[in-house]
């Protein structure tokens, strides 16, 4: 078991499990795809989401039909190239 503590969400997406804590309390806990789809909640705790996740959300707002849980560049590129 490896425990990695980071504020870099682009690193956190590579984990099997992500836990978001605030003042010693667990606020979010799950697989990266589950946790990072909660963009507003993550930002409420002063954290960022992976850049590609934020980009995907902006594309969704512009009308593209994309899944709400994109967390890596390859995944986004594959979906856009279909």
mmCIF file of the N, C-alpha and C atoms, coordinates in Angstrom:
data_MODEL
# 
_entry.id   MODEL 
# 
loop_
_atom_site.group_PDB 
_atom_site.id 
_atom_site.type_symbol 
_atom_site.label_atom_id 
_atom_site.label_alt_id 
_atom_site.label_comp_id 
_atom_site.label_asym_id 
_atom_site.label_entity_id 
_atom_site.label_seq_id 
_atom_site.pdbx_PDB_ins_code 
_atom_site.Cartn_x 
_atom_site.Cartn_y 
_atom_site.Cartn_z 
_atom_site.occupancy 
_atom_site.B_iso_or_equiv 
_atom_site.pdbx_formal_charge 
_atom_site.auth_seq_id 
_atom_site.auth_comp_id 
_atom_site.auth_asym_id 
_atom_site.auth_atom_id 
_atom_site.pdbx_PDB_model_num 
ATOM 1   N N  . UNK A 1 1  ? 0.843   -1.180 0.000   1.00 0.00 ? 1  UNK A N  1 
ATOM 2   C CA . UNK A 1 1  ? 0.000   0.000  0.000   1.00 0.00 ? 1  UNK A CA 1 
ATOM 3   C C  . UNK A 1 1  ? 0.883   1.235  0.000   1.00 0.00 ? 1  UNK A C  1 
ATOM 4   N N  . UNK A 1 2  ? 0.546   2.187  -0.851  1.00 0.00 ? 2  UNK A N  1 
ATOM 5   C CA . UNK A 1 2  ? 1.258   3.461  -0.911  1.00 0.00 ? 2  UNK A CA 1 
ATOM 6   C C  . UNK A 1 2  ? 0.250   4.566  -0.652  1.00 0.00 ? 2  UNK A C  1 
ATOM 7   N N  . UNK A 1 3  ? 0.593   5.468  0.239   1.00 0.00 ? 3  UNK A N  1 
ATOM 8   C CA . UNK A 1 3  ? -0.243  6.626  0.545   1.00 0.00 ? 3  UNK A CA 1 
ATOM 9   C C  . UNK A 1 3  ? 0.454   7.853  -0.014  1.00 0.00 ? 3  UNK A C  1 
ATOM 10  N N  . UNK A 1 4  ? -0.215  8.583  -0.896  1.00 0.00 ? 4  UNK A N  1 
ATOM 11  C CA . UNK A 1 4  ? 0.338   9.785  -1.508  1.00 0.00 ? 4  UNK A CA 1 
ATOM 12  C C  . UNK A 1 4  ? -0.537  10.962 -1.123  1.00 0.00 ? 4  UNK A C  1 
ATOM 13  N N  . UNK A 1 5  ? 0.071   11.972 -0.560  1.00 0.00 ? 5  UNK A N  1 
ATOM 14  C CA . UNK A 1 5  ? -0.662  13.187 -0.208  1.00 0.00 ? 5  UNK A CA 1 
ATOM 15  C C  . UNK A 1 5  ? -0.215  14.271 -1.175  1.00 0.00 ? 5  UNK A C  1 
ATOM 16  N N  . UNK A 1 6  ? -1.166  14.860 -1.902  1.00 0.00 ? 6  UNK A N  1 
ATOM 17  C CA . UNK A 1 6  ? -0.820  15.866 -2.897  1.00 0.00 ? 6  UNK A CA 1 
ATOM 18  C C  . UNK A 1 6  ? -1.954  16.862 -3.075  1.00 0.00 ? 6  UNK A C  1 
ATOM 19  N N  . UNK A 1 7  ? -1.585  18.054 -3.518  1.00 0.00 ? 7  UNK A N  1 
ATOM 20  C CA . UNK A 1 7  ? -2.568  19.048 -3.931  1.00 0.00 ? 7  UNK A CA 1 
ATOM 21  C C  . UNK A 1 7  ? -2.632  19.119 -5.458  1.00 0.00 ? 7  UNK A C  1 
ATOM 22  N N  . UNK A 1 8  ? -1.856  18.276 -6.140  1.00 0.00 ? 8  UNK A N  1 
ATOM 23  C CA . UNK A 1 8  ? -1.833  18.244 -7.597  1.00 0.00 ? 8  UNK A CA 1 
ATOM 24  C C  . UNK A 1 8  ? -2.828  17.194 -8.086  1.00 0.00 ? 8  UNK A C  1 
ATOM 25  N N  . UNK A 1 9  ? -3.949  17.662 -8.562  1.00 0.00 ? 9  UNK A N  1 
ATOM 26  C CA . UNK A 1 9  ? -5.014  16.740 -8.941  1.00 0.00 ? 9  UNK A CA 1 
ATOM 27  C C  . UNK A 1 9  ? -4.675  15.941 -10.185 1.00 0.00 ? 9  UNK A C  1 
ATOM 28  N N  . UNK A 1 10 ? -3.782  16.469 -11.042 1.00 0.00 ? 10 UNK A N  1 
ATOM 29  C CA . UNK A 1 10 ? -3.360  15.688 -12.201 1.00 0.00 ? 10 UNK A CA 1 
ATOM 30  C C  . UNK A 1 10 ? -2.560  14.459 -11.766 1.00 0.00 ? 10 UNK A C  1 
ATOM 31  N N  . UNK A 1 11 ? -1.963  14.494 -10.573 1.00 0.00 ? 11 UNK A N  1 
ATOM 32  C CA . UNK A 1 11 ? -1.312  13.311 -10.005 1.00 0.00 ? 11 UNK A CA 1 
ATOM 33  C C  . UNK A 1 11 ? -2.350  12.407 -9.335  1.00 0.00 ? 11 UNK A C  1 
ATOM 34  N N  . UNK A 1 12 ? -3.304  13.009 -8.677  1.00 0.00 ? 12 UNK A N  1 
ATOM 35  C CA . UNK A 1 12 ? -4.296  12.245 -7.912  1.00 0.00 ? 12 UNK A CA 1 
ATOM 36  C C  . UNK A 1 12 ? -5.147  11.337 -8.802  1.00 0.00 ? 12 UNK A C  1 
ATOM 37  N N  . UNK A 1 13 ? -5.350  11.717 -10.062 1.00 0.00 ? 13 UNK A N  1 
ATOM 38  C CA . UNK A 1 13 ? -6.187  10.889 -10.944 1.00 0.00 ? 13 UNK A CA 1 
ATOM 39  C C  . UNK A 1 13 ? -5.571  9.520  -11.201 1.00 0.00 ? 13 UNK A C  1 
ATOM 40  N N  . UNK A 1 14 ? -4.278  9.375  -10.956 1.00 0.00 ? 14 UNK A N  1 
ATOM 41  C CA . UNK A 1 14 ? -3.610  8.093  -11.190 1.00 0.00 ? 14 UNK A CA 1 
ATOM 42  C C  . UNK A 1 14 ? -3.811  7.112  -10.037 1.00 0.00 ? 14 UNK A C  1 
ATOM 43  N N  . UNK A 1 15 ? -4.383  7.581  -8.949  1.00 0.00 ? 15 UNK A N  1 
ATOM 44  C CA . UNK A 1 15 ? -4.581  6.731  -7.770  1.00 0.00 ? 15 UNK A CA 1 
ATOM 45  C C  . UNK A 1 15 ? -5.766  5.789  -7.970  1.00 0.00 ? 15 UNK A C  1 
ATOM 46  N N  . UNK A 1 16 ? -5.798  4.735  -7.175  1.00 0.00 ? 16 UNK A N  1 
ATOM 47  C CA . UNK A 1 16 ? -6.947  3.831  -7.166  1.00 0.00 ? 16 UNK A CA 1 
ATOM 48  C C  . UNK A 1 16 ? -8.098  4.436  -6.368  1.00 0.00 ? 16 UNK A C  1 
ATOM 49  N N  . UNK A 1 17 ? -7.746  5.265  -5.394  1.00 0.00 ? 17 UNK A N  1 
ATOM 50  C CA . UNK A 1 17 ? -8.746  5.858  -4.502  1.00 0.00 ? 17 UNK A CA 1 
ATOM 51  C C  . UNK A 1 17 ? -8.304  7.274  -4.139  1.00 0.00 ? 17 UNK A C  1 
ATOM 52  N N  . UNK A 1 18 ? -9.258  8.189  -4.106  1.00 0.00 ? 18 UNK A N  1 
ATOM 53  C CA . UNK A 1 18 ? -8.988  9.581  -3.740  1.00 0.00 ? 18 UNK A CA 1 
ATOM 54  C C  . UNK A 1 18 ? -9.854  9.941  -2.540  1.00 0.00 ? 18 UNK A C  1 
ATOM 55  N N  . UNK A 1 19 ? -9.224  10.553 -1.556  1.00 0.00 ? 19 UNK A N  1 
ATOM 56  C CA . UNK A 1 19 ? -9.947  11.029 -0.377  1.00 0.00 ? 19 UNK A CA 1 
ATOM 57  C C  . UNK A 1 19 ? -9.700  12.522 -0.260  1.00 0.00 ? 19 UNK A C  1 
ATOM 58  N N  . UNK A 1 20 ? -10.765 13.306 -0.196  1.00 0.00 ? 20 UNK A N  1 
ATOM 59  C CA . UNK A 1 20 ? -10.667 14.749 0.016   1.00 0.00 ? 20 UNK A CA 1 
ATOM 60  C C  . UNK A 1 20 ? -11.010 15.009 1.474   1.00 0.00 ? 20 UNK A C  1 
ATOM 61  N N  . UNK A 1 21 ? -10.071 15.672 2.162   1.00 0.00 ? 21 UNK A N  1 
ATOM 62  C CA . UNK A 1 21 ? -10.283 15.973 3.579   1.00 0.00 ? 21 UNK A CA 1 
ATOM 63  C C  . UNK A 1 21 ? -10.319 17.481 3.784   1.00 0.00 ? 21 UNK A C  1 
ATOM 64  N N  . UNK A 1 22 ? -11.091 17.898 4.760   1.00 0.00 ? 22 UNK A N  1 
ATOM 65  C CA . UNK A 1 22 ? -11.164 19.303 5.146   1.00 0.00 ? 22 UNK A CA 1 
ATOM 66  C C  . UNK A 1 22 ? -11.203 19.366 6.667   1.00 0.00 ? 22 UNK A C  1 
ATOM 67  N N  . UNK A 1 23 ? -10.228 20.029 7.239   1.00 0.00 ? 23 UNK A N  1 
ATOM 68  C CA . UNK A 1 23 ? -10.137 20.181 8.698   1.00 0.00 ? 23 UNK A CA 1 
ATOM 69  C C  . UNK A 1 23 ? -10.213 18.835 9.415   1.00 0.00 ? 23 UNK A C  1 
ATOM 70  N N  . UNK A 1 24 ? -9.544  17.833 8.847   1.00 0.00 ? 24 UNK A N  1 
ATOM 71  C CA . UNK A 1 24 ? -9.478  16.520 9.478   1.00 0.00 ? 24 UNK A CA 1 
ATOM 72  C C  . UNK A 1 24 ? -10.656 15.607 9.212   1.00 0.00 ? 24 UNK A C  1 
ATOM 73  N N  . UNK A 1 25 ? -11.626 16.078 8.455   1.00 0.00 ? 25 UNK A N  1 
ATOM 74  C CA . UNK A 1 25 ? -12.817 15.278 8.155   1.00 0.00 ? 25 UNK A CA 1 
ATOM 75  C C  . UNK A 1 25 ? -12.824 14.857 6.688   1.00 0.00 ? 25 UNK A C  1 
ATOM 76  N N  . UNK A 1 26 ? -13.219 13.611 6.437   1.00 0.00 ? 26 UNK A N  1 
ATOM 77  C CA . UNK A 1 26 ? -13.330 13.122 5.063   1.00 0.00 ? 26 UNK A CA 1 
ATOM 78  C C  . UNK A 1 26 ? -14.595 13.701 4.439   1.00 0.00 ? 26 UNK A C  1 
ATOM 79  N N  . UNK A 1 27 ? -14.413 14.401 3.318   1.00 0.00 ? 27 UNK A N  1 
ATOM 80  C CA . UNK A 1 27 ? -15.541 15.019 2.618   1.00 0.00 ? 27 UNK A CA 1 
ATOM 81  C C  . UNK A 1 27 ? -15.936 14.249 1.359   1.00 0.00 ? 27 UNK A C  1 
ATOM 82  N N  . UNK A 1 28 ? -14.961 13.703 0.647   1.00 0.00 ? 28 UNK A N  1 
ATOM 83  C CA . UNK A 1 28 ? -15.213 12.895 -0.547  1.00 0.00 ? 28 UNK A CA 1 
ATOM 84  C C  . UNK A 1 28 ? -14.286 11.694 -0.501  1.00 0.00 ? 28 UNK A C  1 
ATOM 85  N N  . UNK A 1 29 ? -14.776 10.556 -0.946  1.00 0.00 ? 29 UNK A N  1 
ATOM 86  C CA . UNK A 1 29 ? -13.981 9.333  -0.915  1.00 0.00 ? 29 UNK A CA 1 
ATOM 87  C C  . UNK A 1 29 ? -14.480 8.425  -2.029  1.00 0.00 ? 29 UNK A C  1 
ATOM 88  N N  . UNK A 1 30 ? -13.591 8.038  -2.927  1.00 0.00 ? 30 UNK A N  1 
ATOM 89  C CA . UNK A 1 30 ? -13.992 7.135  -3.993  1.00 0.00 ? 30 UNK A CA 1 
ATOM 90  C C  . UNK A 1 30 ? -12.932 7.028  -5.066  1.00 0.00 ? 30 UNK A C  1 
ATOM 91  N N  . UNK A 1 31 ? -13.297 6.391  -6.151  1.00 0.00 ? 31 UNK A N  1 
ATOM 92  C CA . UNK A 1 31 ? -12.408 6.296  -7.300  1.00 0.00 ? 31 UNK A CA 1 
ATOM 93  C C  . UNK A 1 31 ? -12.285 7.684  -7.923  1.00 0.00 ? 31 UNK A C  1 
ATOM 94  N N  . UNK A 1 32 ? -11.162 7.974  -8.588  1.00 0.00 ? 32 UNK A N  1 
ATOM 95  C CA . UNK A 1 32 ? -10.977 9.305  -9.166  1.00 0.00 ? 32 UNK A CA 1 
ATOM 96  C C  . UNK A 1 32 ? -12.145 9.774  -10.039 1.00 0.00 ? 32 UNK A C  1 
ATOM 97  N N  . UNK A 1 33 ? -12.688 8.886  -10.880 1.00 0.00 ? 33 UNK A N  1 
ATOM 98  C CA . UNK A 1 33 ? -13.811 9.287  -11.735 1.00 0.00 ? 33 UNK A CA 1 
ATOM 99  C C  . UNK A 1 33 ? -15.029 9.701  -10.913 1.00 0.00 ? 33 UNK A C  1 
ATOM 100 N N  . UNK A 1 34 ? -15.236 9.060  -9.777  1.00 0.00 ? 34 UNK A N  1 
ATOM 101 C CA . UNK A 1 34 ? -16.370 9.405  -8.912  1.00 0.00 ? 34 UNK A CA 1 
ATOM 102 C C  . UNK A 1 34 ? -16.136 10.737 -8.212  1.00 0.00 ? 34 UNK A C  1 
ATOM 103 N N  . UNK A 1 35 ? -14.936 10.915 -7.693  1.00 0.00 ? 35 UNK A N  1 
ATOM 104 C CA . UNK A 1 35 ? -14.627 12.115 -6.910  1.00 0.00 ? 35 UNK A CA 1 
ATOM 105 C C  . UNK A 1 35 ? -14.565 13.355 -7.796  1.00 0.00 ? 35 UNK A C  1 
ATOM 106 N N  . UNK A 1 36 ? -13.867 13.278 -8.928  1.00 0.00 ? 36 UNK A N  1 
ATOM 107 C CA . UNK A 1 36 ? -13.622 14.473 -9.727  1.00 0.00 ? 36 UNK A CA 1 
ATOM 108 C C  . UNK A 1 36 ? -14.820 14.936 -10.544 1.00 0.00 ? 36 UNK A C  1 
ATOM 109 N N  . UNK A 1 37 ? -15.897 14.173 -10.583 1.00 0.00 ? 37 UNK A N  1 
ATOM 110 C CA . UNK A 1 37 ? -17.092 14.685 -11.266 1.00 0.00 ? 37 UNK A CA 1 
ATOM 111 C C  . UNK A 1 37 ? -17.811 15.717 -10.389 1.00 0.00 ? 37 UNK A C  1 
ATOM 112 N N  . UNK A 1 38 ? -17.411 15.837 -9.128  1.00 0.00 ? 38 UNK A N  1 
ATOM 113 C CA . UNK A 1 38 ? -17.990 16.800 -8.177  1.00 0.00 ? 38 UNK A CA 1 
ATOM 114 C C  . UNK A 1 38 ? -17.183 18.097 -8.173  1.00 0.00 ? 38 UNK A C  1 
ATOM 115 N N  . UNK A 1 39 ? -17.068 18.736 -9.326  1.00 0.00 ? 39 UNK A N  1 
ATOM 116 C CA . UNK A 1 39 ? -16.197 19.903 -9.478  1.00 0.00 ? 39 UNK A CA 1 
ATOM 117 C C  . UNK A 1 39 ? -16.522 20.998 -8.477  1.00 0.00 ? 39 UNK A C  1 
ATOM 118 N N  . UNK A 1 40 ? -17.781 21.369 -8.357  1.00 0.00 ? 40 UNK A N  1 
ATOM 119 C CA . UNK A 1 40 ? -18.144 22.464 -7.451  1.00 0.00 ? 40 UNK A CA 1 
ATOM 120 C C  . UNK A 1 40 ? -17.802 22.129 -6.006  1.00 0.00 ? 40 UNK A C  1 
ATOM 121 N N  . UNK A 1 41 ? -18.041 20.897 -5.605  1.00 0.00 ? 41 UNK A N  1 
ATOM 122 C CA . UNK A 1 41 ? -17.746 20.503 -4.230  1.00 0.00 ? 41 UNK A CA 1 
ATOM 123 C C  . UNK A 1 41 ? -16.239 20.495 -3.974  1.00 0.00 ? 41 UNK A C  1 
ATOM 124 N N  . UNK A 1 42 ? -15.461 20.009 -4.923  1.00 0.00 ? 42 UNK A N  1 
ATOM 125 C CA . UNK A 1 42 ? -14.008 20.003 -4.768  1.00 0.00 ? 42 UNK A CA 1 
ATOM 126 C C  . UNK A 1 42 ? -13.490 21.432 -4.631  1.00 0.00 ? 42 UNK A C  1 
ATOM 127 N N  . UNK A 1 43 ? -13.992 22.326 -5.470  1.00 0.00 ? 43 UNK A N  1 
ATOM 128 C CA . UNK A 1 43 ? -13.551 23.725 -5.409  1.00 0.00 ? 43 UNK A CA 1 
ATOM 129 C C  . UNK A 1 43 ? -13.967 24.391 -4.105  1.00 0.00 ? 43 UNK A C  1 
ATOM 130 N N  . UNK A 1 44 ? -15.067 23.940 -3.526  1.00 0.00 ? 44 UNK A N  1 
ATOM 131 C CA . UNK A 1 44 ? -15.527 24.475 -2.243  1.00 0.00 ? 44 UNK A CA 1 
ATOM 132 C C  . UNK A 1 44 ? -14.471 24.266 -1.158  1.00 0.00 ? 44 UNK A C  1 
ATOM 133 N N  . UNK A 1 45 ? -13.680 23.211 -1.298  1.00 0.00 ? 45 UNK A N  1 
ATOM 134 C CA . UNK A 1 45 ? -12.632 22.911 -0.320  1.00 0.00 ? 45 UNK A CA 1 
ATOM 135 C C  . UNK A 1 45 ? -11.281 23.498 -0.718  1.00 0.00 ? 45 UNK A C  1 
ATOM 136 N N  . UNK A 1 46 ? -11.277 24.374 -1.712  1.00 0.00 ? 46 UNK A N  1 
ATOM 137 C CA . UNK A 1 46 ? -10.053 25.059 -2.106  1.00 0.00 ? 46 UNK A CA 1 
ATOM 138 C C  . UNK A 1 46 ? -9.130  24.244 -2.991  1.00 0.00 ? 46 UNK A C  1 
ATOM 139 N N  . UNK A 1 47 ? -9.657  23.192 -3.592  1.00 0.00 ? 47 UNK A N  1 
ATOM 140 C CA . UNK A 1 47 ? -8.857  22.351 -4.481  1.00 0.00 ? 47 UNK A CA 1 
ATOM 141 C C  . UNK A 1 47 ? -9.264  22.584 -5.927  1.00 0.00 ? 47 UNK A C  1 
ATOM 142 N N  . UNK A 1 48 ? -8.384  22.219 -6.825  1.00 0.00 ? 48 UNK A N  1 
ATOM 143 C CA . UNK A 1 48 ? -8.688  22.260 -8.246  1.00 0.00 ? 48 UNK A CA 1 
ATOM 144 C C  . UNK A 1 48 ? -9.033  20.856 -8.715  1.00 0.00 ? 48 UNK A C  1 
ATOM 145 N N  . UNK A 1 49 ? -9.566  20.775 -9.910  1.00 0.00 ? 49 UNK A N  1 
ATOM 146 C CA . UNK A 1 49 ? -9.798  19.484 -10.544 1.00 0.00 ? 49 UNK A CA 1 
ATOM 147 C C  . UNK A 1 49 ? -8.761  19.346 -11.655 1.00 0.00 ? 49 UNK A C  1 
ATOM 148 N N  . UNK A 1 50 ? -8.553  18.143 -12.173 1.00 0.00 ? 50 UNK A N  1 
ATOM 149 C CA . UNK A 1 50 ? -7.617  18.005 -13.290 1.00 0.00 ? 50 UNK A CA 1 
ATOM 150 C C  . UNK A 1 50 ? -8.012  18.949 -14.435 1.00 0.00 ? 50 UNK A C  1 
ATOM 151 N N  . UNK A 1 51 ? -7.010  19.514 -15.091 1.00 0.00 ? 51 UNK A N  1 
ATOM 152 C CA . UNK A 1 51 ? -7.283  20.474 -16.164 1.00 0.00 ? 51 UNK A CA 1 
ATOM 153 C C  . UNK A 1 51 ? -8.173  19.883 -17.245 1.00 0.00 ? 51 UNK A C  1 
ATOM 154 N N  . UNK A 1 52 ? -7.950  18.627 -17.593 1.00 0.00 ? 52 UNK A N  1 
ATOM 155 C CA . UNK A 1 52 ? -8.752  18.004 -18.646 1.00 0.00 ? 52 UNK A CA 1 
ATOM 156 C C  . UNK A 1 52 ? -10.207 17.858 -18.209 1.00 0.00 ? 52 UNK A C  1 
ATOM 157 N N  . UNK A 1 53 ? -10.447 17.641 -16.924 1.00 0.00 ? 53 UNK A N  1 
ATOM 158 C CA . UNK A 1 53 ? -11.815 17.537 -16.411 1.00 0.00 ? 53 UNK A CA 1 
ATOM 159 C C  . UNK A 1 53 ? -12.517 18.884 -16.532 1.00 0.00 ? 53 UNK A C  1 
ATOM 160 N N  . UNK A 1 54 ? -11.795 19.936 -16.195 1.00 0.00 ? 54 UNK A N  1 
ATOM 161 C CA . UNK A 1 54 ? -12.364 21.283 -16.309 1.00 0.00 ? 54 UNK A CA 1 
ATOM 162 C C  . UNK A 1 54 ? -12.642 21.626 -17.775 1.00 0.00 ? 54 UNK A C  1 
ATOM 163 N N  . UNK A 1 55 ? -11.723 21.266 -18.667 1.00 0.00 ? 55 UNK A N  1 
ATOM 164 C CA . UNK A 1 55 ? -11.925 21.501 -20.096 1.00 0.00 ? 55 UNK A CA 1 
ATOM 165 C C  . UNK A 1 55 ? -13.153 20.742 -20.593 1.00 0.00 ? 55 UNK A C  1 
ATOM 166 N N  . UNK A 1 56 ? -13.282 19.490 -20.203 1.00 0.00 ? 56 UNK A N  1 
ATOM 167 C CA . UNK A 1 56 ? -14.437 18.689 -20.617 1.00 0.00 ? 56 UNK A CA 1 
ATOM 168 C C  . UNK A 1 56 ? -15.734 19.325 -20.135 1.00 0.00 ? 56 UNK A C  1 
ATOM 169 N N  . UNK A 1 57 ? -15.753 19.838 -18.923 1.00 0.00 ? 57 UNK A N  1 
ATOM 170 C CA . UNK A 1 57 ? -16.957 20.491 -18.398 1.00 0.00 ? 57 UNK A CA 1 
ATOM 171 C C  . UNK A 1 57 ? -17.296 21.748 -19.195 1.00 0.00 ? 57 UNK A C  1 
ATOM 172 N N  . UNK A 1 58 ? -16.279 22.501 -19.595 1.00 0.00 ? 58 UNK A N  1 
ATOM 173 C CA . UNK A 1 58 ? -16.526 23.688 -20.425 1.00 0.00 ? 58 UNK A CA 1 
ATOM 174 C C  . UNK A 1 58 ? -17.089 23.282 -21.785 1.00 0.00 ? 58 UNK A C  1 
ATOM 175 N N  . UNK A 1 59 ? -16.581 22.200 -22.355 1.00 0.00 ? 59 UNK A N  1 
ATOM 176 C CA . UNK A 1 59 ? -17.101 21.716 -23.637 1.00 0.00 ? 59 UNK A CA 1 
ATOM 177 C C  . UNK A 1 59 ? -18.545 21.239 -23.497 1.00 0.00 ? 59 UNK A C  1 
ATOM 178 N N  . UNK A 1 60 ? -18.873 20.620 -22.376 1.00 0.00 ? 60 UNK A N  1 
ATOM 179 C CA . UNK A 1 60 ? -20.250 20.196 -22.109 1.00 0.00 ? 60 UNK A CA 1 
ATOM 180 C C  . UNK A 1 60 ? -21.162 21.416 -22.036 1.00 0.00 ? 60 UNK A C  1 
ATOM 181 N N  . UNK A 1 61 ? -20.699 22.475 -21.367 1.00 0.00 ? 61 UNK A N  1 
ATOM 182 C CA . UNK A 1 61 ? -21.494 23.708 -21.266 1.00 0.00 ? 61 UNK A CA 1 
ATOM 183 C C  . UNK A 1 61 ? -21.749 24.318 -22.639 1.00 0.00 ? 61 UNK A C  1 
ATOM 184 N N  . UNK A 1 62 ? -20.805 24.093 -23.574 1.00 0.00 ? 62 UNK A N  1 
ATOM 185 C CA . UNK A 1 62 ? -20.954 24.619 -24.932 1.00 0.00 ? 62 UNK A CA 1 
ATOM 186 C C  . UNK A 1 62 ? -21.805 23.710 -25.814 1.00 0.00 ? 62 UNK A C  1 
ATOM 187 N N  . UNK A 1 63 ? -22.280 22.585 -25.256 1.00 0.00 ? 63 UNK A N  1 
ATOM 188 C CA . UNK A 1 63 ? -23.205 21.740 -25.991 1.00 0.00 ? 63 UNK A CA 1 
ATOM 189 C C  . UNK A 1 63 ? -22.670 20.398 -26.459 1.00 0.00 ? 63 UNK A C  1 
ATOM 190 N N  . UNK A 1 64 ? -21.392 20.119 -26.259 1.00 0.00 ? 64 UNK A N  1 
ATOM 191 C CA . UNK A 1 64 ? -20.871 18.811 -26.650 1.00 0.00 ? 64 UNK A CA 1 
ATOM 192 C C  . UNK A 1 64 ? -21.405 17.741 -25.709 1.00 0.00 ? 64 UNK A C  1 
ATOM 193 N N  . UNK A 1 65 ? -21.703 16.603 -26.264 1.00 0.00 ? 65 UNK A N  1 
ATOM 194 C CA . UNK A 1 65 ? -22.204 15.484 -25.460 1.00 0.00 ? 65 UNK A CA 1 
ATOM 195 C C  . UNK A 1 65 ? -21.010 14.631 -25.035 1.00 0.00 ? 65 UNK A C  1 
ATOM 196 N N  . UNK A 1 66 ? -20.548 14.883 -23.823 1.00 0.00 ? 66 UNK A N  1 
ATOM 197 C CA . UNK A 1 66 ? -19.404 14.170 -23.264 1.00 0.00 ? 66 UNK A CA 1 
ATOM 198 C C  . UNK A 1 66 ? -19.784 13.590 -21.911 1.00 0.00 ? 66 UNK A C  1 
ATOM 199 N N  . UNK A 1 67 ? -19.128 12.505 -21.502 1.00 0.00 ? 67 UNK A N  1 
ATOM 200 C CA . UNK A 1 67 ? -19.361 11.988 -20.151 1.00 0.00 ? 67 UNK A CA 1 
ATOM 201 C C  . UNK A 1 67 ? -18.874 13.012 -19.118 1.00 0.00 ? 67 UNK A C  1 
ATOM 202 N N  . UNK A 1 68 ? -19.507 13.080 -17.963 1.00 0.00 ? 68 UNK A N  1 
ATOM 203 C CA . UNK A 1 68 ? -19.134 14.082 -16.957 1.00 0.00 ? 68 UNK A CA 1 
ATOM 204 C C  . UNK A 1 68 ? -17.918 13.696 -16.125 1.00 0.00 ? 68 UNK A C  1 
ATOM 205 N N  . UNK A 1 69 ? -17.341 12.517 -16.388 1.00 0.00 ? 69 UNK A N  1 
ATOM 206 C CA . UNK A 1 69 ? -16.267 12.031 -15.518 1.00 0.00 ? 69 UNK A CA 1 
ATOM 207 C C  . UNK A 1 69 ? -14.949 11.792 -16.250 1.00 0.00 ? 69 UNK A C  1 
ATOM 208 N N  . UNK A 1 70 ? -14.628 12.642 -17.218 1.00 0.00 ? 70 UNK A N  1 
ATOM 209 C CA . UNK A 1 70 ? -13.365 12.511 -17.948 1.00 0.00 ? 70 UNK A CA 1 
ATOM 210 C C  . UNK A 1 70 ? -12.237 13.010 -17.047 1.00 0.00 ? 70 UNK A C  1 
ATOM 211 N N  . UNK A 1 71 ? -11.196 12.172 -16.889 1.00 0.00 ? 71 UNK A N  1 
ATOM 212 C CA . UNK A 1 71 ? -10.110 12.569 -15.996 1.00 0.00 ? 71 UNK A CA 1 
ATOM 213 C C  . UNK A 1 71 ? -8.727  12.508 -16.632 1.00 0.00 ? 71 UNK A C  1 
ATOM 214 N N  . UNK A 1 72 ? -8.632  12.052 -17.896 1.00 0.00 ? 72 UNK A N  1 
ATOM 215 C CA . UNK A 1 72 ? -7.311  12.094 -18.518 1.00 0.00 ? 72 UNK A CA 1 
ATOM 216 C C  . UNK A 1 72 ? -7.411  12.478 -19.989 1.00 0.00 ? 72 UNK A C  1 
ATOM 217 N N  . UNK A 1 73 ? -6.305  13.010 -20.491 1.00 0.00 ? 73 UNK A N  1 
ATOM 218 C CA . UNK A 1 73 ? -6.268  13.573 -21.838 1.00 0.00 ? 73 UNK A CA 1 
ATOM 219 C C  . UNK A 1 73 ? -6.582  12.517 -22.892 1.00 0.00 ? 73 UNK A C  1 
ATOM 220 N N  . UNK A 1 74 ? -5.994  11.337 -22.769 1.00 0.00 ? 74 UNK A N  1 
ATOM 221 C CA . UNK A 1 74 ? -6.232  10.289 -23.768 1.00 0.00 ? 74 UNK A CA 1 
ATOM 222 C C  . UNK A 1 74 ? -7.719  9.969  -23.872 1.00 0.00 ? 74 UNK A C  1 
ATOM 223 N N  . UNK A 1 75 ? -8.371  9.898  -22.743 1.00 0.00 ? 75 UNK A N  1 
ATOM 224 C CA . UNK A 1 75 ? -9.807  9.607  -22.728 1.00 0.00 ? 75 UNK A CA 1 
ATOM 225 C C  . UNK A 1 75 ? -10.587 10.687 -23.481 1.00 0.00 ? 75 UNK A C  1 
ATOM 226 N N  . UNK A 1 76 ? -10.265 11.953 -23.241 1.00 0.00 ? 76 UNK A N  1 
ATOM 227 C CA . UNK A 1 76 ? -10.955 13.053 -23.919 1.00 0.00 ? 76 UNK A CA 1 
ATOM 228 C C  . UNK A 1 76 ? -10.679 13.022 -25.418 1.00 0.00 ? 76 UNK A C  1 
ATOM 229 N N  . UNK A 1 77 ? -9.425  12.828 -25.799 1.00 0.00 ? 77 UNK A N  1 
ATOM 230 C CA . UNK A 1 77 ? -9.071  12.784 -27.220 1.00 0.00 ? 77 UNK A CA 1 
ATOM 231 C C  . UNK A 1 77 ? -9.794  11.635 -27.914 1.00 0.00 ? 77 UNK A C  1 
ATOM 232 N N  . UNK A 1 78 ? -9.805  10.465 -27.293 1.00 0.00 ? 78 UNK A N  1 
ATOM 233 C CA . UNK A 1 78 ? -10.488 9.312  -27.894 1.00 0.00 ? 78 UNK A CA 1 
ATOM 234 C C  . UNK A 1 78 ? -11.969 9.598  -28.125 1.00 0.00 ? 78 UNK A C  1 
ATOM 235 N N  . UNK A 1 79 ? -12.612 10.234 -27.162 1.00 0.00 ? 79 UNK A N  1 
ATOM 236 C CA . UNK A 1 79 ? -14.039 10.540 -27.288 1.00 0.00 ? 79 UNK A CA 1 
ATOM 237 C C  . UNK A 1 79 ? -14.274 11.589 -28.366 1.00 0.00 ? 79 UNK A C  1 
ATOM 238 N N  . UNK A 1 80 ? -13.436 12.620 -28.420 1.00 0.00 ? 80 UNK A N  1 
ATOM 239 C CA . UNK A 1 80 ? -13.607 13.681 -29.416 1.00 0.00 ? 80 UNK A CA 1 
ATOM 240 C C  . UNK A 1 80 ? -13.344 13.186 -30.833 1.00 0.00 ? 80 UNK A C  1 
ATOM 241 N N  . UNK A 1 81 ? -12.502 12.174 -30.986 1.00 0.00 ? 81 UNK A N  1 
ATOM 242 C CA . UNK A 1 81 ? -12.150 11.663 -32.314 1.00 0.00 ? 81 UNK A CA 1 
ATOM 243 C C  . UNK A 1 81 ? -13.121 10.606 -32.838 1.00 0.00 ? 81 UNK A C  1 
ATOM 244 N N  . UNK A 1 82 ? -14.125 10.251 -32.069 1.00 0.00 ? 82 UNK A N  1 
ATOM 245 C CA . UNK A 1 82 ? -15.088 9.238  -32.514 1.00 0.00 ? 82 UNK A CA 1 
ATOM 246 C C  . UNK A 1 82 ? -16.006 9.798  -33.571 1.00 0.00 ? 82 UNK A C  1 
# 
